[in-house]
Amino acid sequence: MKIVVLYGGTSAERDISLVSGRAVGLALAGRGHDVLLLDPSVGDGPVGAREAAAAAAIGSTPPQILRESGNALRAVAGRAVRDADVVFVALHGGSGEDGTVQGLLELADKRYTGSGVLGSAIAMDKRASKVIFRAVGVPTPEWRVISSEGALEPAARGGAPSFPDDRDISRARRAASELGGYPLIVKPNDQGSTVGLTRVEREADLDEAVVRALVYSHHVLLEEYIPGREMTVAMLGGEALPVVEIVPKGGLYDYESKYTKGMSKYVCPADIPASMNDGLRSAALTAFAALGCRGYARVDFRVPPDGRISCLEVNTAPGMTELSLVPMAAGAAGVSFSDLVERIVQMALI
């Protein structure tokens, strides 16, 4: 088959996407497919053409978001995508994961991997996801959202209304108090890879955390901090793969801990009681289905000492790097990386 791998892009997760896309491209080429790597911010090239750039180590901090318009549209409208049998979406964050690129591919009548427009958009919006989790009985930490636009008049927002529960950023301290105080988690409402995430231990550090999150989004999620263990469940089709436990050395699974070798330990399958294993996998299946996801994804959880799980989010375009958790979970289930990417492609053709 002719396969275009969309990777790179202009989001704060560009570094991760470059490595993911190259790994996916090489695996698919190794299975005999005609593969082209396409970076919307640069152009296209055969597998291996930009090995130096794509194989570069992921930095310990996110790259700057590139404010370029029209890149995704030009990429999808180009000849490479038109001639492809299927598009493997290895873009992370931004327009590659929020339903925008998926919508363009739908308009172009192209088959593509992963979740569709609605599932991608809802999963990227952490608040919207949490509302749905709660509606279907999947526990999730309590939250509040503050907005840089919340205090503006509709005319100043281009006529767009605020979400009904938006708080003005000047009310961040009140929102923190409503969550029970500190510590708490502050993060952008619509980013992945823990970009812009801070665990705030005291009120004096709240403003700095909010400003940091606002670099990546107009909406900032303040979330109840759940002490305990970090777990994740990878989804492949309708199957929940073995649970992975994440043990960050610094105690917080932030961007640096995720993408710096040796900063986190992973246990797969997780050493947990059967009842907890079943509960996590069942909740992951429910969350995946409730958001309208398809193909593959990763569902993240916190498990406090009392064992009551809390679902944080669903990642519809999880990383496919050497440190990534979906390939790790697939390996524990006896699925090689090459077989994994092949199955993802085949699911897109159904």
Secondary structure, 3 states (H helix, E strand, C coil): CEEEEECCCCCCCHHHHHHHHHHHHHHHHHCCCEEEEEECCCEEEECCCCHHHHCCCCCCCCCCCCCCCCHHHHHHHCHHHHHCCEEEECCCCHHHCCCHHHHHHHHCCCCECCCCHHHHHHHHCHHHHHHHHHHCCCCCCCEEEEECCCCCCHHHHCCCCCCCCCEEHHHHHHHHHHCCCCCEEEEECCCCCCCCCEEECCHHHHHHHHHHHHCCCCEEEEEECCCCEEEEEEEECCEECCCEEEEECCCCCCHHHHHCCCCEEEECCCCCCHHHHHHHHHHHHHHHHHCCCCCEEEEEEEECCCCCCEEEEEECCCCCCCCCHHHHHHHHCCCCHHHHHHHHHHHHCC
